[in-house]
Amino acid sequence: MRISVAESVVMKALWRIDSGTAEDIADAIADERAWSIATIKTLLNRLLTKKAIAAVMHGRRYVYAPRLSEAEYVQAESRGLLDRLFGGKLAPLVSHFAETKQLSSDDIAELKRLIAELDNDA
């Protein structure tokens, strides 16, 4: 399932608020995006079609909730990035960031910590 950048804004709002109406989602993203309710409803309909969210009629309004967890989304997007750009391998990704000087000392320390943790689990 491919979720667009705009759709991901709506998904992130739903993950934060757990469930809500189109108006609730508009309120949740108001600081980030000044989208109309019509735009949000269009994005919600796309996400419904993709089965990333569910909708239940509550009174005269739909209440939307995520069907796709944030962890599942991050996993799929991460795997897609690795597959598309680095042949499914993590080392070339890290190498790219190292070669282009995009790793801070904090990033390097975190990578070392993660590798040590993986070594301890092995």
C-alpha positions as CSV (number, residue, x, y, z in Angstrom):
1,M,0.0,0.0,0.0
2,R,1.4,3.3,-1.0
3,I,0.4,6.3,1.1
4,S,1.1,9.8,-0.4
5,V,2.7,12.6,1.7
6,A,-0.7,14.3,2.1
7,E,-2.3,11.1,3.1
8,S,0.4,10.5,5.7
9,V,-0.4,13.8,7.3
10,V,-3.9,12.6,7.9
11,M,-2.7,9.2,9.1
12,K,-0.3,10.8,11.6
13,A,-3.2,12.9,13.0
14,L,-5.3,9.7,13.3
15,W,-2.5,7.9,15.1
16,R,-2.3,10.8,17.5
17,I,-6.0,11.1,18.2
18,D,-6.8,7.4,17.8
19,S,-10.1,8.2,16.0
20,G,-12.2,11.2,15.0
21,T,-14.3,13.0,12.5
22,A,-13.0,15.0,9.6
23,E,-13.3,18.1,11.7
24,D,-11.3,16.5,14.5
25,I,-8.6,15.7,12.0
26,A,-8.7,19.2,10.7
27,D,-8.2,20.5,14.2
28,A,-5.3,18.1,14.8
29,I,-3.4,19.3,11.7
30,A,-4.4,23.0,11.8
31,D,-1.0,24.1,12.9
32,E,0.7,22.1,10.2
33,R,-1.8,22.5,7.3
34,A,-4.7,24.8,6.6
35,W,-6.6,22.3,4.5
36,S,-10.3,22.6,3.9
37,I,-12.7,19.9,5.2
38,A,-13.3,19.0,1.6
39,T,-9.6,18.3,1.1
40,I,-9.4,16.2,4.3
41,K,-12.5,14.2,3.2
42,T,-10.9,13.5,-0.1
43,L,-7.8,12.2,1.6
44,L,-9.9,10.2,4.0
45,N,-11.8,8.6,1.0
46,R,-8.4,7.7,-0.6
47,L,-7.3,6.1,2.7
48,L,-10.6,4.2,3.0
49,T,-10.2,2.9,-0.6
50,K,-6.7,1.7,0.4
51,K,-8.1,0.1,3.6
52,A,-5.6,2.1,5.7
53,I,-8.5,3.4,7.8
54,A,-12.0,2.4,8.8
55,A,-15.1,4.6,9.0
56,V,-18.2,4.1,11.2
57,M,-21.3,6.3,11.0
58,H,-21.9,8.0,14.4
59,G,-25.0,10.1,14.2
60,R,-24.7,12.1,11.0
61,R,-21.0,12.0,10.8
62,Y,-18.3,9.4,10.1
63,V,-15.7,8.6,12.7
64,Y,-12.4,7.4,11.2
65,A,-9.8,5.2,12.8
66,P,-6.6,3.8,11.6
67,R,-6.5,0.2,10.4
68,L,-2.8,0.4,9.6
69,S,-0.6,0.9,12.6
70,E,2.2,3.5,12.6
71,A,4.7,0.7,13.1
72,E,3.4,-1.2,10.0
73,Y,3.5,2.0,8.0
74,V,7.1,2.8,9.0
75,Q,8.2,-0.8,8.3
76,A,6.7,-0.7,4.8
77,E,8.0,2.7,4.0
78,S,11.5,1.8,5.3
79,R,11.6,-1.4,3.3
80,G,10.4,0.4,0.2
81,L,13.1,3.0,0.5
82,L,15.8,0.4,1.0
83,D,14.5,-1.7,-1.9
84,R,14.1,1.2,-4.3
85,L,17.3,3.1,-3.6
86,F,19.8,0.6,-2.1
87,G,18.9,-2.9,-3.4
88,G,17.3,-3.9,-0.1
89,K,20.6,-3.5,1.8
90,L,21.0,-1.3,4.9
91,A,24.8,-0.8,4.7
92,P,24.8,1.2,1.5
93,L,22.2,3.6,3.1
94,V,24.4,4.2,6.1
95,S,27.5,4.5,3.8
96,H,25.7,7.1,1.8
97,F,24.9,9.2,4.8
98,A,28.5,8.8,6.1
99,E,30.0,9.8,2.7
100,T,27.9,12.9,2.4
101,K,28.7,14.0,6.0
102,Q,25.1,13.8,7.0
103,L,25.7,11.8,10.2
104,S,26.1,13.8,13.4
105,S,28.2,12.6,16.3
106,D,24.9,11.8,18.0
107,D,23.8,9.7,15.0
108,I,27.1,7.8,15.0
109,A,26.8,7.1,18.8
110,E,23.2,5.9,18.3
111,L,24.3,3.6,15.5
112,K,27.1,2.2,17.6
113,R,24.7,1.6,20.5
114,L,22.3,-0.2,18.2
115,I,25.0,-2.4,16.7
116,A,26.2,-3.3,20.2
117,E,22.7,-4.2,21.2
118,L,22.3,-6.4,18.1
119,D,25.7,-8.1,18.9
120,N,24.5,-8.8,22.5
121,D,21.2,-10.3,21.2
122,A,23.0,-12.6,18.7
